[in-house]
Amino acid sequence: MAREFDIAEIVSLPPGSSRSVEAGGQRLALVNVEGGFHVIDDVCPHRGGPLGAGFVKGCVVHCPLHGWGFDVTTGACDVRPDKPVRTYPVTIREGHVWVTLPDVSEARLPG
Ligand code: FES
């Protein structure tokens, strides 16, 4: 069953920035792309770098450890197509960002 979590105030994360958050015991990366909020897994599939602490360029967040890029709209990895991250549905409500976490079996992977 899907669960919804309040993970941030909209005003706390300006466009072009990201940060790591935790919801439901899960590490997530929250990213603001030109005012649109996106949530992906925080754990980089390369060696576990915190994607929420990465560098945002356009709709791609780059891992702070070795620079792999992940499209926050699809989860696709720019250097290793076989290593995507999950994306999660986001809702904006009453000035807050809410993320919906599905059961693990329902999580969306690109492709
Ligand atoms: S840990 Fe993310 S690119 Fe190496």
Residues whose N, C-alpha, C, O or C-beta is under 5 A from the ligand:
A	BS01	FES	C44 H46 R47 G48 G49 C63 L65 H66 G67 W68
